[in-house]
Amino acid sequence: MNPASFIFLCAVALTTLGVIVLFSASVSFFENDPYYFVRRQVVWLLIAIVAGFTVSRVTLEMIRPSA
């Protein structure tokens, strides 16, 4: 396994663990909507994934004219 795959798997595992811990800790705060914080976390996670993918596709040649 190359280092990039290992780091990616660690990030996925930590993110999953964080969402699970967030859900278990926030159930008692909003009894009418126990998924409130989890939904917010997942929305920001999706925004971060899209932003990360977009930034990873930008090349130096695309940025150089605006420098």
Secondary structure as the mmCIF struct_conf table of DSSP 4:
data_model
#
loop_
_struct_conf.conf_type_id
_struct_conf.id
_struct_conf.beg_label_comp_id
_struct_conf.beg_label_asym_id
_struct_conf.beg_label_seq_id
_struct_conf.end_label_comp_id
_struct_conf.end_label_asym_id
_struct_conf.end_label_seq_id
HELX_RH_AL_P HELX_RH_AL_P1 PRO A 3 SER A 26
TURN_TY1_P TURN_TY1_P1 VAL A 27 PHE A 29
BEND BEND1 GLU A 31 ASN A 32
TURN_TY1_P TURN_TY1_P2 PRO A 34 TYR A 35
HELX_RH_AL_P HELX_RH_AL_P2 TYR A 36 SER A 56
TURN_TY1_P TURN_TY1_P3 ARG A 57 ARG A 57
HELX_RH_AL_P HELX_RH_AL_P3 LEU A 60 ILE A 63
HELX_RH_3T_P HELX_RH_3T_P1 ARG A 64 SER A 66
#
